[in-house]
Amino acid sequence: MFIIRLLFILTLIALAVSGALYLFTGNRRYLKYVWNVLKAGVVLVAILGVLVVAERLVML
């Protein structure tokens, strides 16, 4: 659970920094980076969530 929370916090920080950089510079590559980080974060959290559920089912 700690890893999922840590990934969530790091993803939010990366999204905030990239969004701020886009607002200050107007460079569209930061929007692409935001989208890629968001996709990767969702995928990683989903995979770790499935692993946690699988672990609990095995423990039954």
PDB file of N, H, CA, C and O in Angstrom:
ATOM      1  N   MET A   1       0.812  -1.192   0.000  1.00  0.00           N
ATOM      2  CA  MET A   1       0.000   0.000   0.000  1.00  0.00           C
ATOM      3  C   MET A   1       0.857   1.258   0.000  1.00  0.00           C
ATOM      4  O   MET A   1       0.500   2.264  -0.613  1.00  0.00           O
ATOM      5  N   PHE A   2       1.998   1.194   0.697  1.00  0.00           N
ATOM      6  H   PHE A   2       2.288   0.377   1.195  1.00  0.00           H
ATOM      7  CA  PHE A   2       2.883   2.348   0.746  1.00  0.00           C
ATOM      8  C   PHE A   2       3.385   2.709  -0.647  1.00  0.00           C
ATOM      9  O   PHE A   2       3.494   3.889  -0.981  1.00  0.00           O
ATOM     10  N   ILE A   3       3.687   1.709  -1.453  1.00  0.00           N
ATOM     11  H   ILE A   3       3.598   0.750  -1.182  1.00  0.00           H
ATOM     12  CA  ILE A   3       4.199   1.952  -2.805  1.00  0.00           C
ATOM     13  C   ILE A   3       3.133   2.631  -3.651  1.00  0.00           C
ATOM     14  O   ILE A   3       3.448   3.537  -4.423  1.00  0.00           O
ATOM     15  N   ILE A   4       1.884   2.214  -3.524  1.00  0.00           N
ATOM     16  H   ILE A   4       1.629   1.478  -2.898  1.00  0.00           H
ATOM     17  CA  ILE A   4       0.798   2.829  -4.295  1.00  0.00           C
ATOM     18  C   ILE A   4       0.636   4.289  -3.898  1.00  0.00           C
ATOM     19  O   ILE A   4       0.462   5.152  -4.759  1.00  0.00           O
ATOM     20  N   ARG A   5       0.690   4.568  -2.608  1.00  0.00           N
ATOM     21  H   ARG A   5       0.831   3.867  -1.909  1.00  0.00           H
ATOM     22  CA  ARG A   5       0.571   5.956  -2.151  1.00  0.00           C
ATOM     23  C   ARG A   5       1.751   6.799  -2.634  1.00  0.00           C
ATOM     24  O   ARG A   5       1.574   7.945  -3.047  1.00  0.00           O
ATOM     25  N   LEU A   6       2.945   6.230  -2.580  1.00  0.00           N
ATOM     26  H   LEU A   6       3.089   5.299  -2.244  1.00  0.00           H
ATOM     27  CA  LEU A   6       4.129   6.946  -3.034  1.00  0.00           C
ATOM     28  C   LEU A   6       4.045   7.249  -4.532  1.00  0.00           C
ATOM     29  O   LEU A   6       4.368   8.357  -4.959  1.00  0.00           O
ATOM     30  N   LEU A   7       3.614   6.274  -5.325  1.00  0.00           N
ATOM     31  H   LEU A   7       3.352   5.374  -4.978  1.00  0.00           H
ATOM     32  CA  LEU A   7       3.448   6.498  -6.756  1.00  0.00           C
ATOM     33  C   LEU A   7       2.397   7.566  -7.034  1.00  0.00           C
ATOM     34  O   LEU A   7       2.563   8.388  -7.934  1.00  0.00           O
ATOM     35  N   PHE A   8       1.330   7.552  -6.269  1.00  0.00           N
ATOM     36  H   PHE A   8       1.195   6.884  -5.537  1.00  0.00           H
ATOM     37  CA  PHE A   8       0.274   8.554  -6.429  1.00  0.00           C
ATOM     38  C   PHE A   8       0.811   9.959  -6.144  1.00  0.00           C
ATOM     39  O   PHE A   8       0.543  10.897  -6.895  1.00  0.00           O
ATOM     40  N   ILE A   9       1.559  10.095  -5.069  1.00  0.00           N
ATOM     41  H   ILE A   9       1.777   9.334  -4.459  1.00  0.00           H
ATOM     42  CA  ILE A   9       2.102  11.402  -4.701  1.00  0.00           C
ATOM     43  C   ILE A   9       3.117  11.867  -5.744  1.00  0.00           C
ATOM     44  O   ILE A   9       3.099  13.032  -6.143  1.00  0.00           O
ATOM     45  N   LEU A  10       4.002  10.973  -6.192  1.00  0.00           N
ATOM     46  H   LEU A  10       4.017  10.027  -5.868  1.00  0.00           H
ATOM     47  CA  LEU A  10       4.993  11.344  -7.200  1.00  0.00           C
ATOM     48  C   LEU A  10       4.332  11.712  -8.525  1.00  0.00           C
ATOM     49  O   LEU A  10       4.788  12.621  -9.218  1.00  0.00           O
ATOM     50  N   THR A  11       3.266  11.011  -8.872  1.00  0.00           N
ATOM     51  H   THR A  11       2.895  10.273  -8.308  1.00  0.00           H
ATOM     52  CA  THR A  11       2.540  11.332 -10.097  1.00  0.00           C
ATOM     53  C   THR A  11       1.895  12.707  -9.993  1.00  0.00           C
ATOM     54  O   THR A  11       1.943  13.488 -10.944  1.00  0.00           O
ATOM     55  N   LEU A  12       1.299  13.006  -8.861  1.00  0.00           N
ATOM     56  H   LEU A  12       1.260  12.372  -8.089  1.00  0.00           H
ATOM     57  CA  LEU A  12       0.685  14.328  -8.672  1.00  0.00           C
ATOM     58  C   LEU A  12       1.729  15.439  -8.736  1.00  0.00           C
ATOM     59  O   LEU A  12       1.476  16.498  -9.310  1.00  0.00           O
ATOM     60  N   ILE A  13       2.900  15.201  -8.149  1.00  0.00           N
ATOM     61  H   ILE A  13       3.105  14.340  -7.683  1.00  0.00           H
ATOM     62  CA  ILE A  13       3.957  16.208  -8.194  1.00  0.00           C
ATOM     63  C   ILE A  13       4.417  16.426  -9.633  1.00  0.00           C
ATOM     64  O   ILE A  13       4.575  17.566 -10.069  1.00  0.00           O
ATOM     65  N   ALA A  14       4.632  15.334 -10.372  1.00  0.00           N
ATOM     66  H   ALA A  14       4.504  14.408 -10.018  1.00  0.00           H
ATOM     67  CA  ALA A  14       5.074  15.456 -11.763  1.00  0.00           C
ATOM     68  C   ALA A  14       4.028  16.175 -12.609  1.00  0.00           C
ATOM     69  O   ALA A  14       4.377  16.990 -13.463  1.00  0.00           O
ATOM     70  N   LEU A  15       2.751  15.879 -12.381  1.00  0.00           N
ATOM     71  H   LEU A  15       2.467  15.216 -11.687  1.00  0.00           H
ATOM     72  CA  LEU A  15       1.686  16.546 -13.120  1.00  0.00           C
ATOM     73  C   LEU A  15       1.622  18.031 -12.792  1.00  0.00           C
ATOM     74  O   LEU A  15       1.431  18.858 -13.684  1.00  0.00           O
ATOM     75  N   ALA A  16       1.780  18.370 -11.532  1.00  0.00           N
ATOM     76  H   ALA A  16       1.936  17.698 -10.807  1.00  0.00           H
ATOM     77  CA  ALA A  16       1.732  19.775 -11.132  1.00  0.00           C
ATOM     78  C   ALA A  16       2.910  20.562 -11.715  1.00  0.00           C
ATOM     79  O   ALA A  16       2.734  21.673 -12.215  1.00  0.00           O
ATOM     80  N   VAL A  17       4.100  19.984 -11.646  1.00  0.00           N
ATOM     81  H   VAL A  17       4.243  19.082 -11.239  1.00  0.00           H
ATOM     82  CA  VAL A  17       5.280  20.672 -12.178  1.00  0.00           C
ATOM     83  C   VAL A  17       5.167  20.845 -13.692  1.00  0.00           C
ATOM     84  O   VAL A  17       5.461  21.915 -14.224  1.00  0.00           O
ATOM     85  N   SER A  18       4.743  19.795 -14.376  1.00  0.00           N
ATOM     86  H   SER A  18       4.504  18.925 -13.945  1.00  0.00           H
ATOM     87  CA  SER A  18       4.615  19.888 -15.835  1.00  0.00           C
ATOM     88  C   SER A  18       3.516  20.868 -16.234  1.00  0.00           C
ATOM     89  O   SER A  18       3.675  21.626 -17.190  1.00  0.00           O
ATOM     90  N   GLY A  19       2.422  20.856 -15.516  1.00  0.00           N
ATOM     91  H   GLY A  19       2.292  20.240 -14.739  1.00  0.00           H
ATOM     92  CA  GLY A  19       1.348  21.811 -15.798  1.00  0.00           C
ATOM     93  C   GLY A  19       1.798  23.239 -15.575  1.00  0.00           C
ATOM     94  O   GLY A  19       1.464  24.128 -16.358  1.00  0.00           O
ATOM     95  N   ALA A  20       2.554  23.467 -14.515  1.00  0.00           N
ATOM     96  H   ALA A  20       2.826  22.745 -13.878  1.00  0.00           H
ATOM     97  CA  ALA A  20       3.069  24.808 -14.245  1.00  0.00           C
ATOM     98  C   ALA A  20       4.061  25.232 -15.328  1.00  0.00           C
ATOM     99  O   ALA A  20       4.049  26.382 -15.769  1.00  0.00           O
ATOM    100  N   LEU A  21       4.912  24.308 -15.754  1.00  0.00           N
ATOM    101  H   LEU A  21       4.921  23.374 -15.397  1.00  0.00           H
ATOM    102  CA  LEU A  21       5.863  24.634 -16.820  1.00  0.00           C
ATOM    103  C   LEU A  21       5.138  24.979 -18.111  1.00  0.00           C
ATOM    104  O   LEU A  21       5.554  25.883 -18.836  1.00  0.00           O
ATOM    105  N   TYR A  22       4.057  24.265 -18.401  1.00  0.00           N
ATOM    106  H   TYR A  22       3.719  23.531 -17.812  1.00  0.00           H
ATOM    107  CA  TYR A  22       3.280  24.590 -19.596  1.00  0.00           C
ATOM    108  C   TYR A  22       2.671  25.985 -19.486  1.00  0.00           C
ATOM    109  O   TYR A  22       2.684  26.753 -20.448  1.00  0.00           O
ATOM    110  N   LEU A  23       2.141  26.304 -18.318  1.00  0.00           N
ATOM    111  H   LEU A  23       2.130  25.681 -17.536  1.00  0.00           H
ATOM    112  CA  LEU A  23       1.526  27.622 -18.141  1.00  0.00           C
ATOM    113  C   LEU A  23       2.546  28.753 -18.265  1.00  0.00           C
ATOM    114  O   LEU A  23       2.237  29.818 -18.799  1.00  0.00           O
ATOM    115  N   PHE A  24       3.756  28.517 -17.771  1.00  0.00           N
ATOM    116  H   PHE A  24       4.006  27.652 -17.337  1.00  0.00           H
ATOM    117  CA  PHE A  24       4.778  29.564 -17.822  1.00  0.00           C
ATOM    118  C   PHE A  24       5.428  29.690 -19.193  1.00  0.00           C
ATOM    119  O   PHE A  24       5.725  30.800 -19.635  1.00  0.00           O
ATOM    120  N   THR A  25       5.655  28.549 -19.881  1.00  0.00           N
ATOM    121  H   THR A  25       5.414  27.648 -19.522  1.00  0.00           H
ATOM    122  CA  THR A  25       6.386  28.597 -21.147  1.00  0.00           C
ATOM    123  C   THR A  25       5.476  28.539 -22.367  1.00  0.00           C
ATOM    124  O   THR A  25       5.818  29.088 -23.414  1.00  0.00           O
ATOM    125  N   GLY A  26       4.343  27.895 -22.253  1.00  0.00           N
ATOM    126  H   GLY A  26       4.066  27.448 -21.403  1.00  0.00           H
ATOM    127  CA  GLY A  26       3.459  27.729 -23.403  1.00  0.00           C
ATOM    128  C   GLY A  26       3.922  26.627 -24.341  1.00  0.00           C
ATOM    129  O   GLY A  26       3.362  26.460 -25.424  1.00  0.00           O
ATOM    130  N   ASN A  27       4.936  25.876 -23.938  1.00  0.00           N
ATOM    131  H   ASN A  27       5.391  26.012 -23.058  1.00  0.00           H
ATOM    132  CA  ASN A  27       5.484  24.802 -24.759  1.00  0.00           C
ATOM    133  C   ASN A  27       4.579  23.566 -24.653  1.00  0.00           C
ATOM    134  O   ASN A  27       4.325  23.066 -23.557  1.00  0.00           O
ATOM    135  N   ARG A  28       4.103  23.087 -25.792  1.00  0.00           N
ATOM    136  H   ARG A  28       4.310  23.493 -26.682  1.00  0.00           H
ATOM    137  CA  ARG A  28       3.126  21.993 -25.794  1.00  0.00           C
ATOM    138  C   ARG A  28       3.740  20.642 -25.435  1.00  0.00           C
ATOM    139  O   ARG A  28       3.006  19.695 -25.156  1.00  0.00           O
ATOM    140  N   ARG A  29       5.072  20.530 -25.434  1.00  0.00           N
ATOM    141  H   ARG A  29       5.669  21.300 -25.661  1.00  0.00           H
ATOM    142  CA  ARG A  29       5.676  19.243 -25.083  1.00  0.00           C
ATOM    143  C   ARG A  29       5.403  18.906 -23.623  1.00  0.00           C
ATOM    144  O   ARG A  29       5.394  17.730 -23.260  1.00  0.00           O
ATOM    145  N   TYR A  30       5.182  19.906 -22.779  1.00  0.00           N
ATOM    146  H   TYR A  30       5.189  20.861 -23.074  1.00  0.00           H
ATOM    147  CA  TYR A  30       4.854  19.644 -21.383  1.00  0.00           C
ATOM    148  C   TYR A  30       3.458  19.032 -21.252  1.00  0.00           C
ATOM    149  O   TYR A  30       3.214  18.239 -20.343  1.00  0.00           O
ATOM    150  N   LEU A  31       2.547  19.392 -22.146  1.00  0.00           N
ATOM    151  H   LEU A  31       2.745  20.036 -22.885  1.00  0.00           H
ATOM    152  CA  LEU A  31       1.228  18.761 -22.128  1.00  0.00           C
ATOM    153  C   LEU A  31       1.332  17.293 -22.513  1.00  0.00           C
ATOM    154  O   LEU A  31       0.646  16.448 -21.938  1.00  0.00           O
ATOM    155  N   LYS A  32       2.190  16.987 -23.487  1.00  0.00           N
ATOM    156  H   LYS A  32       2.747  17.674 -23.954  1.00  0.00           H
ATOM    157  CA  LYS A  32       2.413  15.582 -23.850  1.00  0.00           C
ATOM    158  C   LYS A  32       3.005  14.825 -22.679  1.00  0.00           C
ATOM    159  O   LYS A  32       2.643  13.676 -22.427  1.00  0.00           O
ATOM    160  N   TYR A  33       3.914  15.465 -21.965  1.00  0.00           N
ATOM    161  H   TYR A  33       4.209  16.399 -22.170  1.00  0.00           H
ATOM    162  CA  TYR A  33       4.521  14.825 -20.800  1.00  0.00           C
ATOM    163  C   TYR A  33       3.470  14.578 -19.712  1.00  0.00           C
ATOM    164  O   TYR A  33       3.464  13.522 -19.080  1.00  0.00           O
ATOM    165  N   VAL A  34       2.591  15.548 -19.499  1.00  0.00           N
ATOM    166  H   VAL A  34       2.597  16.406 -20.012  1.00  0.00           H
ATOM    167  CA  VAL A  34       1.515  15.375 -18.519  1.00  0.00           C
ATOM    168  C   VAL A  34       0.659  14.171 -18.899  1.00  0.00           C
ATOM    169  O   VAL A  34       0.329  13.347 -18.046  1.00  0.00           O
ATOM    170  N   TRP A  35       0.302  14.070 -20.169  1.00  0.00           N
ATOM    171  H   TRP A  35       0.570  14.740 -20.861  1.00  0.00           H
ATOM    172  CA  TRP A  35      -0.534  12.970 -20.618  1.00  0.00           C
ATOM    173  C   TRP A  35       0.183  11.626 -20.435  1.00  0.00           C
ATOM    174  O   TRP A  35      -0.428  10.660 -19.979  1.00  0.00           O
ATOM    175  N   ASN A  36       1.469  11.558 -20.785  1.00  0.00           N
ATOM    176  H   ASN A  36       1.965  12.344 -21.155  1.00  0.00           H
ATOM    177  CA  ASN A  36       2.231  10.319 -20.639  1.00  0.00           C
ATOM    178  C   ASN A  36       2.396   9.917 -19.176  1.00  0.00           C
ATOM    179  O   ASN A  36       2.293   8.736 -18.843  1.00  0.00           O
ATOM    180  N   VAL A  37       2.649  10.877 -18.309  1.00  0.00           N
ATOM    181  H   VAL A  37       2.733  11.836 -18.579  1.00  0.00           H
ATOM    182  CA  VAL A  37       2.778  10.579 -16.878  1.00  0.00           C
ATOM    183  C   VAL A  37       1.443  10.101 -16.324  1.00  0.00           C
ATOM    184  O   VAL A  37       1.398   9.165 -15.526  1.00  0.00           O
ATOM    185  N   LEU A  38       0.364  10.736 -16.744  1.00  0.00           N
ATOM    186  H   LEU A  38       0.401  11.496 -17.393  1.00  0.00           H
ATOM    187  CA  LEU A  38      -0.956  10.339 -16.270  1.00  0.00           C
ATOM    188  C   LEU A  38      -1.283   8.912 -16.695  1.00  0.00           C
ATOM    189  O   LEU A  38      -1.775   8.119 -15.892  1.00  0.00           O
ATOM    190  N   LYS A  39      -1.011   8.585 -17.955  1.00  0.00           N
ATOM    191  H   LYS A  39      -0.612   9.229 -18.607  1.00  0.00           H
ATOM    192  CA  LYS A  39      -1.264   7.222 -18.435  1.00  0.00           C
ATOM    193  C   LYS A  39      -0.416   6.209 -17.684  1.00  0.00           C
ATOM    194  O   LYS A  39      -0.921   5.179 -17.239  1.00  0.00           O
ATOM    195  N   ALA A  40       0.870   6.498 -17.542  1.00  0.00           N
ATOM    196  H   ALA A  40       1.281   7.335 -17.903  1.00  0.00           H
ATOM    197  CA  ALA A  40       1.770   5.562 -16.861  1.00  0.00           C
ATOM    198  C   ALA A  40       1.373   5.398 -15.396  1.00  0.00           C
ATOM    199  O   ALA A  40       1.407   4.290 -14.860  1.00  0.00           O
ATOM    200  N   GLY A  41       1.000   6.490 -14.756  1.00  0.00           N
ATOM    201  H   GLY A  41       0.972   7.390 -15.191  1.00  0.00           H
ATOM    202  CA  GLY A  41       0.588   6.413 -13.356  1.00  0.00           C
ATOM    203  C   GLY A  41      -0.654   5.576 -13.164  1.00  0.00           C
ATOM    204  O   GLY A  41      -0.730   4.773 -12.235  1.00  0.00           O
ATOM    205  N   VAL A  42      -1.626   5.758 -14.034  1.00  0.00           N
ATOM    206  H   VAL A  42      -1.564   6.410 -14.790  1.00  0.00           H
ATOM    207  CA  VAL A  42      -2.864   4.976 -13.937  1.00  0.00           C
ATOM    208  C   VAL A  42      -2.582   3.494 -14.179  1.00  0.00           C
ATOM    209  O   VAL A  42      -3.119   2.635 -13.479  1.00  0.00           O
ATOM    210  N   VAL A  43      -1.752   3.200 -15.156  1.00  0.00           N
ATOM    211  H   VAL A  43      -1.317   3.898 -15.724  1.00  0.00           H
ATOM    212  CA  VAL A  43      -1.427   1.805 -15.461  1.00  0.00           C
ATOM    213  C   VAL A  43      -0.686   1.158 -14.292  1.00  0.00           C
ATOM    214  O   VAL A  43      -1.011   0.036 -13.902  1.00  0.00           O
ATOM    215  N   LEU A  44       0.298   1.848 -13.732  1.00  0.00           N
ATOM    216  H   LEU A  44       0.562   2.759 -14.048  1.00  0.00           H
ATOM    217  CA  LEU A  44       1.052   1.283 -12.615  1.00  0.00           C
ATOM    218  C   LEU A  44       0.184   1.064 -11.385  1.00  0.00           C
ATOM    219  O   LEU A  44       0.287   0.032 -10.721  1.00  0.00           O
ATOM    220  N   VAL A  45      -0.662   2.026 -11.085  1.00  0.00           N
ATOM    221  H   VAL A  45      -0.746   2.864 -11.624  1.00  0.00           H
ATOM    222  CA  VAL A  45      -1.541   1.871  -9.928  1.00  0.00           C
ATOM    223  C   VAL A  45      -2.529   0.727 -10.154  1.00  0.00           C
ATOM    224  O   VAL A  45      -2.837  -0.020  -9.225  1.00  0.00           O
ATOM    225  N   ALA A  46      -3.022   0.589 -11.371  1.00  0.00           N
ATOM    226  H   ALA A  46      -2.772   1.196 -12.125  1.00  0.00           H
ATOM    227  CA  ALA A  46      -3.941  -0.510 -11.678  1.00  0.00           C
ATOM    228  C   ALA A  46      -3.234  -1.859 -11.536  1.00  0.00           C
ATOM    229  O   ALA A  46      -3.793  -2.797 -10.969  1.00  0.00           O
ATOM    230  N   ILE A  47      -2.020  -1.954 -12.043  1.00  0.00           N
ATOM    231  H   ILE A  47      -1.566  -1.192 -12.504  1.00  0.00           H
ATOM    232  CA  ILE A  47      -1.277  -3.214 -11.939  1.00  0.00           C
ATOM    233  C   ILE A  47      -0.993  -3.559 -10.477  1.00  0.00           C
ATOM    234  O   ILE A  47      -1.187  -4.700 -10.058  1.00  0.00           O
ATOM    235  N   LEU A  48      -0.537  -2.577  -9.707  1.00  0.00           N
ATOM    236  H   LEU A  48      -0.380  -1.650 -10.048  1.00  0.00           H
ATOM    237  CA  LEU A  48      -0.271  -2.840  -8.297  1.00  0.00           C
ATOM    238  C   LEU A  48      -1.554  -3.164  -7.536  1.00  0.00           C
ATOM    239  O   LEU A  48      -1.540  -3.993  -6.626  1.00  0.00           O
ATOM    240  N   GLY A  49      -2.649  -2.527  -7.895  1.00  0.00           N
ATOM    241  H   GLY A  49      -2.661  -1.854  -8.634  1.00  0.00           H
ATOM    242  CA  GLY A  49      -3.927  -2.843  -7.260  1.00  0.00           C
ATOM    243  C   GLY A  49      -4.365  -4.268  -7.535  1.00  0.00           C
ATOM    244  O   GLY A  49      -4.858  -4.958  -6.642  1.00  0.00           O
ATOM    245  N   VAL A  50      -4.185  -4.708  -8.776  1.00  0.00           N
ATOM    246  H   VAL A  50      -3.785  -4.148  -9.502  1.00  0.00           H
ATOM    247  CA  VAL A  50      -4.519  -6.094  -9.127  1.00  0.00           C
ATOM    248  C   VAL A  50      -3.634  -7.064  -8.355  1.00  0.00           C
ATOM    249  O   VAL A  50      -4.102  -8.106  -7.898  1.00  0.00           O
ATOM    250  N   LEU A  51      -2.361  -6.724  -8.210  1.00  0.00           N
ATOM    251  H   LEU A  51      -1.981  -5.877  -8.581  1.00  0.00           H
ATOM    252  CA  LEU A  51      -1.458  -7.591  -7.450  1.00  0.00           C
ATOM    253  C   LEU A  51      -1.854  -7.671  -5.983  1.00  0.00           C
ATOM    254  O   LEU A  51      -1.762  -8.742  -5.384  1.00  0.00           O
ATOM    255  N   VAL A  52      -2.288  -6.577  -5.396  1.00  0.00           N
ATOM    256  H   VAL A  52      -2.363  -5.707  -5.883  1.00  0.00           H
ATOM    257  CA  VAL A  52      -2.734  -6.583  -4.005  1.00  0.00           C
ATOM    258  C   VAL A  52      -3.986  -7.444  -3.855  1.00  0.00           C
ATOM    259  O   VAL A  52      -4.096  -8.227  -2.912  1.00  0.00           O
ATOM    260  N   VAL A  53      -4.918  -7.298  -4.778  1.00  0.00           N
ATOM    261  H   VAL A  53      -4.828  -6.662  -5.545  1.00  0.00           H
ATOM    262  CA  VAL A  53      -6.141  -8.113  -4.729  1.00  0.00           C
ATOM    263  C   VAL A  53      -5.806  -9.591  -4.909  1.00  0.00           C
ATOM    264  O   VAL A  53      -6.359 -10.443  -4.213  1.00  0.00           O
ATOM    265  N   ALA A  54      -4.902  -9.899  -5.840  1.00  0.00           N
ATOM    266  H   ALA A  54      -4.453  -9.208  -6.406  1.00  0.00           H
ATOM    267  CA  ALA A  54      -4.510 -11.287  -6.058  1.00  0.00           C
ATOM    268  C   ALA A  54      -3.836 -11.864  -4.813  1.00  0.00           C
ATOM    269  O   ALA A  54      -4.063 -13.022  -4.462  1.00  0.00           O
ATOM    270  N   GLU A  55      -3.018 -11.065  -4.156  1.00  0.00           N
ATOM    271  H   GLU A  55      -2.834 -10.124  -4.441  1.00  0.00           H
ATOM    272  CA  GLU A  55      -2.362 -11.523  -2.934  1.00  0.00           C
ATOM    273  C   GLU A  55      -3.392 -11.851  -1.857  1.00  0.00           C
ATOM    274  O   GLU A  55      -3.278 -12.859  -1.160  1.00  0.00           O
ATOM    275  N   ARG A  56      -4.388 -10.996  -1.734  1.00  0.00           N
ATOM    276  H   ARG A  56      -4.480 -10.177  -2.301  1.00  0.00           H
ATOM    277  CA  ARG A  56      -5.408 -11.250  -0.702  1.00  0.00           C
ATOM    278  C   ARG A  56      -6.252 -12.475  -1.042  1.00  0.00           C
ATOM    279  O   ARG A  56      -6.680 -13.202  -0.145  1.00  0.00           O
ATOM    280  N   LEU A  57      -6.493 -12.709  -2.331  1.00  0.00           N
ATOM    281  H   LEU A  57      -6.145 -12.119  -3.060  1.00  0.00           H
ATOM    282  CA  LEU A  57      -7.251 -13.897  -2.708  1.00  0.00           C
ATOM    283  C   LEU A  57      -6.457 -15.170  -2.466  1.00  0.00           C
ATOM    284  O   LEU A  57      -7.028 -16.196  -2.096  1.00  0.00           O
ATOM    285  N   VAL A  58      -5.150 -15.114  -2.668  1.00  0.00           N
ATOM    286  H   VAL A  58      -4.687 -14.280  -2.968  1.00  0.00           H
ATOM    287  CA  VAL A  58      -4.306 -16.276  -2.411  1.00  0.00           C
ATOM    288  C   VAL A  58      -4.236 -16.588  -0.931  1.00  0.00           C
ATOM    289  O   VAL A  58      -4.157 -17.751  -0.534  1.00  0.00           O
ATOM    290  N   MET A  59      -4.264 -15.542  -0.113  1.00  0.00           N
ATOM    291  H   MET A  59      -4.328 -14.597  -0.435  1.00  0.00           H
ATOM    292  CA  MET A  59      -4.173 -15.731   1.336  1.00  0.00           C
ATOM    293  C   MET A  59      -5.442 -16.350   1.921  1.00  0.00           C
ATOM    294  O   MET A  59      -5.416 -16.856   3.042  1.00  0.00           O
ATOM    295  N   LEU A  60      -6.551 -16.316   1.178  1.00  0.00           N
ATOM    296  H   LEU A  60      -6.572 -15.905   0.267  1.00  0.00           H
ATOM    297  CA  LEU A  60      -7.794 -16.908   1.679  1.00  0.00           C
ATOM    298  C   LEU A  60      -7.667 -18.362   1.740  1.00  0.00           C
ATOM    299  O   LEU A  60      -8.610 -19.047   2.137  1.00  0.00           O
TER     300      LEU A  60
END
